[in-house]
Structures are given as structure tokens and as C-alpha cells.
Amino acid sequence: MVNGKRGQVFLAGFAMVSMAGVLLYAQQGYTRDNGWPQYPVDMTFEMGTGIAVGADGVVYTISRDIDHWAAHPLAMTRYRGKGTIARWDKEGRFLGTFADAQEFIGPHSMYVDPEGFVWVADREGHQIVKLTPEGEEVMELGEYGVYGDDEHHFNGPTGVAFLPNGNIVVSDGYWNSRLVWFDAGGNYLKQVGELGNGPGQLGAAHAVALGPDGNLYVANVCGTNLHVYVTKPGQIAPARHQPIPNCQSRFDVFTQDGEYVGPWDAIPEPGLPLSIATYGDRLYAGVTGSRRGRQDIIVVDAETHQIVDRLNEANVYVHQMAMAPDGDIYIASVYPEHGGELRGIEGPSFVRWERSSE
């Protein structure tokens, strides 16, 4: 147990939505900036799914502009998914869209690696895409739009973790239940995990992060046939149409080599563990909150595995979070209607929590 196709940057001078001042309210060492971001008036999307911050403080967001409906007869036209990356500064000013030639179908999460490259996990595209800081494609893992369960295909990849030796680990977790290792050049190395709730088994591996202690932390959700409407007939294996017996969602810990360490006891009952991230010597976990339709962020000291902070009701869902160099936390949230909120620019798809100076 553990204690405790692809493109260039496009800058556009769109008019901004006017804001009658920035509304802030205090909570657990952070204040939420209700004026962030300042959306262009003509920006449209359904929900936010991923968010990342560069070393220069630029915030990258990725949205599902059109939610994917693979089961619909018009899925390749009107109901085919579409996603867009946008960039923002700390004040929420729009800096333009990014990598506009990329044809993301169902973006799930995004990252900026230690070298400044931008990575996107395209769940319905069944790919992991690596981009330069200028938005040009460097590498693809997986075959675009083709699902599978082998060395060259994913079935709903959800996240990426970067190892010190240059290898990367992909959580191939929505309709597969595995972690997949690749070297820095994108060559397949190995995989671990299988469907189940026993030691080392996974349901839906929704997120993965490298902890300060060198271990991999996985958000392990019990779901098996999640979001059937975005899948094609036969895409979900027959065994996944049945619930996992006595399953409990949890955070699981693996070594960098893929050896199972155990469940993460620092958060024994996370409810719905959607996200996990590391900043400095702390782990940040997105879990079910105390109020229906809201999720919290729990902050855990990596050395003691003790909870040191909690951001209550951080968003409807903490689908992905990112921390800026100044300590501010940014959150992407899917399906805001589950918390009684609106989709698109009028809802909490992307929010900023400012770290208090005290």
C-alpha cells in the first residue's frame, strides 16, 4: 500500500466579451476569478476538456466544439466531433487559436512537457499528438480514427505522463484498461493492466501522472461501457458491457516500470477520481465534492502523504487541472449541465483559481 491533420499558430484580433468587473470570492487559500477567460464574442464550443500551462505562463485550453456522436447515421458529417486549442494569458486575454490544422475528434486532455512541447490526448481520434510550441505536429501515436488494443492502436486514450528517462506512459483508458509505454521516439515498449478491480487491474484509466516520489498515479474509474454514444458498434468489448463486480473507483500507484504498488491510501474514498497532477512536492487530485454536481481538489504532500489543502467545489467536474508558475490553478470541466450550469462560453468550462498571496 502507498500511504497516505495538423499546423500553425493563428493570432486573431476578435472582440472580447465585455465584463462588468472581475468578481472574486475567497476559498481555501484561493480566489476564483469569475472574469477568466475573456471569450471572443464569436467563440462557440460545447465544453472544456483539457488545460495546460507553459513555463511562460501562457494557458492552453482544448474544447469539444462539437461533441462526437459515432452512433448517429450522420456521424462523419454533422455529428462528427471537433476540437480546438486556444491560448490565453494570465488576465484571460485571448491570444489566438493554436494548431488549427489539427483535426481533433474528441479531445480529452492536454499537456506541456518539460521541453515545452504540447501534447493532446484525442479520445475519439484514438491518438496522442505531440506539437511544437509553434503548433506544428512532431509525432502521432495511434492511428487516426481507428481503435484497437495492440502496439499501434488505442481505444479511447485519456492521458500522458512523462518519465525522467524520456519515455512516456499513455493511459489507454476509456475502452481499454491499460497503461502503455513508449520511448521518446514513439516506439512501443510494453503495457500493463487489464480489465478488473483486483491488484494492478483497471476499469477506465481516466488520468495518469508522475508523482514527486517517482511513482505513477492513475485515476481508476469503475466504468466499463462509458459514453456508448461516442463509440461504434463492436468498439466496446463484450466483457465491458457488464459492471465490474464489487468495484470501487480509486487512485492506483505503479512504479515507472509498471509494477503495481497498491491503491493510494491518502485518498481512500475519492468518489469519482477524474484527474491527478503533480506540481512541486505535492499531488493534486480531482475528486467528488461535498455537494452534488461539484468536485473538489485535494492537495497531498508527496513525502508524508497527508492532505495539506482542499479546494472545495472547484468546478462541476475537475476533468483536468493545471498549475501556473505563480501557483494559480486552472481547471477544465466537462458536462457543466450536470451541475446546473450552461455549456459553452456562458458556463464554467474553464476557470481560474488565483493563489492567495498570504
ZAMARGU-4260 file (C-alpha; in steps of 0.2 Angstrom, whole numbers, plus 5000, padded with zeros to 4 digits):
<rodrens>
0) 5000/5000/5000 | 5005/5018/4997 | 5002/5029/5012 | 4993/5041/5014 | 4979/5084/4801
5) 4990/5097/4810 | 4998/5116/4808 | 5002/5134/4813 | 4998/5147/4826 | 4984/5159/4821
10) 4983/5175/4831 | 4966/5184/4829 | 4960/5201/4835 | 4942/5196/4839 | 4932/5207/4850
15) 4931/5202/4868 | 4915/5199/4879 | 4913/5214/4890 | 4914/5211/4909 | 4907/5222/4922
20) 4922/5220/4933 | 4931/5204/4940 | 4921/5195/4953 | 4931/5186/4966 | 4927/5175/4981
25) 4938/5168/4994 | 4940/5149/4997 | 4954/5138/5005 | 4969/5149/5000 | 4962/5153/4983
30) 4950/5165/4975 | 4940/5161/4959 | 4942/5174/4945 | 4924/5174/4938 | 4931/5186/4924
35) 4943/5172/4917 | 4944/5170/4902 | 4938/5184/4892 | 4930/5174/4877 | 4929/5181/4860
40) 4911/5185/4856 | 4910/5173/4841 | 4918/5159/4850 | 4907/5143/4851 | 4910/5126/4859
45) 4901/5114/4870 | 4913/5111/4884 | 4931/5111/4890 | 4940/5095/4892 | 4959/5099/4894
50) 4970/5113/4900 | 4989/5116/4902 | 5001/5130/4906 | 5018/5133/4899 | 5033/5139/4908
55) 5030/5157/4901 | 5013/5157/4910 | 5003/5155/4893 | 4987/5144/4896 | 4982/5132/4883
60) 4964/5126/4883 | 4956/5112/4872 | 4937/5111/4870 | 4925/5100/4861 | 4917/5112/4849
65) 4905/5098/4843 | 4903/5083/4854 | 4905/5067/4844 | 4890/5055/4841 | 4898/5040/4832
70) 4881/5030/4834 | 4872/5043/4823 | 4870/5040/4805 | 4877/5057/4801 | 4892/5054/4812
75) 4905/5058/4799 | 4897/5074/4794 | 4886/5084/4806 | 4889/5073/4821 | 4907/5070/4819
80) 4917/5078/4834 | 4928/5093/4833 | 4940/5101/4845 | 4950/5117/4846 | 4965/5123/4856
85) 4965/5141/4861 | 4978/5151/4871 | 4976/5164/4885 | 4987/5175/4896 | 4985/5176/4915
90) 4972/5190/4914 | 4962/5179/4902 | 4965/5189/4886 | 4963/5178/4871 | 4980/5175/4862
95) 4973/5166/4847 | 4970/5148/4842 | 4984/5135/4840 | 4987/5121/4828 | 4972/5125/4818
100) 4975/5112/4805 | 4974/5098/4818 | 4958/5088/4816 | 4954/5083/4834 | 4938/5072/4835
105) 4936/5070/4854 | 4950/5079/4864 | 4951/5073/4882 | 4967/5081/4889 | 4982/5091/4885
110) 5000/5094/4892 | 5015/5105/4891 | 5030/5094/4893 | 5047/5099/4902 | 5054/5104/4885
115) 5039/5115/4880 | 5031/5103/4868 | 5012/5102/4868 | 5003/5085/4869 | 4985/5081/4866
120) 4975/5065/4870 | 4962/5064/4857 | 4950/5051/4864 | 4939/5048/4849 | 4953/5051/4837
125) 4962/5037/4846 | 4978/5046/4846 | 4991/5055/4856 | 4998/5070/4846 | 5014/5080/4850
130) 5016/5098/4844 | 5030/5110/4844 | 5027/5127/4853 | 5023/5134/4836 | 5009/5122/4833
135) 5017/5110/4821 | 5015/5091/4823 | 5030/5082/4828 | 5023/5064/4832 | 5007/5054/4832
140) 5004/5039/4842 | 4990/5028/4837 | 4981/5028/4820 | 4969/5042/4817 | 4951/5037/4820
145) 4955/5019/4821 | 4953/5010/4838 | 4962/4994/4844 | 4971/4986/4858 | 4988/4982/4851
150) 5005/4991/4849 | 4999/5003/4836 | 4981/5007/4841 | 4972/5014/4856 | 4954/5013/4861
155) 4950/5030/4869 | 4967/5036/4876 | 4965/5048/4891 | 4982/5055/4897 | 5000/5056/4896
160) 5014/5055/4909 | 5032/5060/4905 | 5046/5050/4913 | 5064/5056/4918 | 5072/5045/4905
165) 5062/5052/4891 | 5049/5038/4890 | 5031/5042/4890 | 5016/5032/4898 | 4999/5033/4890
170) 4983/5029/4899 | 4973/5020/4886 | 4959/5020/4897 | 4941/5023/4891 | 4938/5007/4882
175) 4954/4998/4885 | 4961/4996/4903 | 4979/4998/4901 | 4995/5009/4903 | 5006/5009/4888
180) 5025/5013/4887 | 5034/5022/4873 | 5051/5028/4871 | 5055/5046/4866 | 5054/5042/4848
185) 5037/5034/4849 | 5042/5016/4849 | 5031/5004/4858 | 5040/4996/4874 | 5026/4987/4884
190) 5009/4988/4893 | 5002/4984/4909 | 4984/4982/4916 | 4969/4973/4912 | 4950/4975/4915
195) 4945/4971/4933 | 4946/4978/4951 | 4960/4967/4958 | 4978/4972/4961 | 4985/4980/4945
200) 4969/4979/4936 | 4959/4994/4929 | 4942/5000/4925 | 4944/5016/4915 | 4961/5024/4917
205) 4955/5042/4916 | 4971/5050/4920 | 4990/5047/4924 | 5003/5057/4932 | 5021/5055/4938
210) 5022/5059/4956 | 5036/5068/4965 | 5041/5051/4973 | 5044/5044/4955 | 5029/5033/4955
215) 5014/5034/4943 | 4997/5039/4950 | 4982/5033/4940 | 4964/5039/4942 | 4955/5022/4941
220) 4936/5024/4937 | 4925/5009/4938 | 4916/5012/4922 | 4916/5000/4908 | 4905/5005/4894
225) 4906/5023/4897 | 4899/5036/4884 | 4892/5022/4872 | 4885/5036/4861 | 4903/5041/4855
230) 4908/5023/4850 | 4904/5012/4835 | 4896/4995/4836 | 4909/4982/4842 | 4921/4995/4848
235) 4917/4991/4867 | 4922/4973/4871 | 4908/4962/4877 | 4916/4960/4894 | 4915/4979/4896
240) 4896/4979/4894 | 4894/4971/4912 | 4898/4980/4928 | 4914/4975/4937 | 4909/4966/4952
245) 4911/4975/4969 | 4921/4988/4960 | 4927/5004/4969 | 4934/5019/4960 | 4951/5024/4967
250) 4968/5030/4963 | 4981/5017/4960 | 5000/5018/4961 | 5013/5010/4949 | 5032/5011/4948
255) 5039/5019/4932 | 5042/5001/4926 | 5024/4996/4928 | 5025/4986/4944 | 5009/4988/4954
260) 5012/4996/4971 | 4994/4997/4978 | 4980/5009/4980 | 4984/5027/4986 | 4978/5027/5004
265) 4980/5046/5005 | 4963/5047/4997 | 4954/5031/5001 | 4936/5036/4995 | 4938/5048/4981
270) 4921/5045/4974 | 4924/5049/4955 | 4943/5051/4953 | 4944/5061/4937 | 4961/5070/4937
275) 4978/5069/4945 | 4993/5081/4943 | 5010/5084/4951 | 5017/5101/4955 | 5032/5103/4966
280) 5032/5091/4980 | 5013/5090/4980 | 5000/5079/4972 | 4983/5087/4966 | 4968/5075/4964
285) 4951/5080/4957 | 4938/5070/4967 | 4919/5070/4970 | 4915/5085/4981 | 4903/5088/4996
290) 4889/5095/4986 | 4880/5086/4972 | 4886/5092/4954 | 4903/5099/4961 | 4920/5092/4963
295) 4935/5096/4975 | 4953/5097/4973 | 4963/5088/4987 | 4981/5093/4989 | 4993/5080/4996
300) 5011/5081/5002 | 5021/5068/4992 | 5033/5064/5006 | 5020/5062/5021 | 5005/5058/5010
305) 4995/5069/5021 | 4981/5080/5015 | 4988/5098/5017 | 4974/5108/5007 | 4957/5106/4999
310) 4949/5117/4986 | 4930/5114/4989 | 4918/5115/4974 | 4932/5119/4962 | 4921/5116/4947
315) 4907/5105/4941 | 4920/5092/4936 | 4938/5094/4938 | 4941/5085/4922 | 4959/5091/4921
320) 4969/5104/4931 | 4985/5114/4928 | 4995/5125/4939 | 5004/5140/4933 | 5022/5145/4939
325) 5014/5158/4951 | 5003/5144/4959 | 4986/5148/4951 | 4976/5133/4947 | 4966/5132/4930
330) 4953/5119/4928 | 4944/5112/4913 | 4926/5105/4916 | 4915/5094/4905 | 4896/5092/4905
335) 4893/5108/4916 | 4874/5104/4915 | 4877/5091/4927 | 4880/5105/4940 | 4865/5115/4934
340) 4877/5126/4923 | 4877/5131/4905 | 4888/5124/4891 | 4900/5135/4881 | 4906/5152/4885
345) 4892/5156/4897 | 4897/5141/4908 | 4912/5136/4919 | 4921/5126/4905 | 4937/5134/4910
350) 4940/5143/4927 | 4955/5151/4936 | 4958/5150/4954 | 4971/5163/4960 | 4983/5158/4974
355) 4982/5170/4989 | 4997/5180/4992 | 4997/5176/5011
</rodrens>
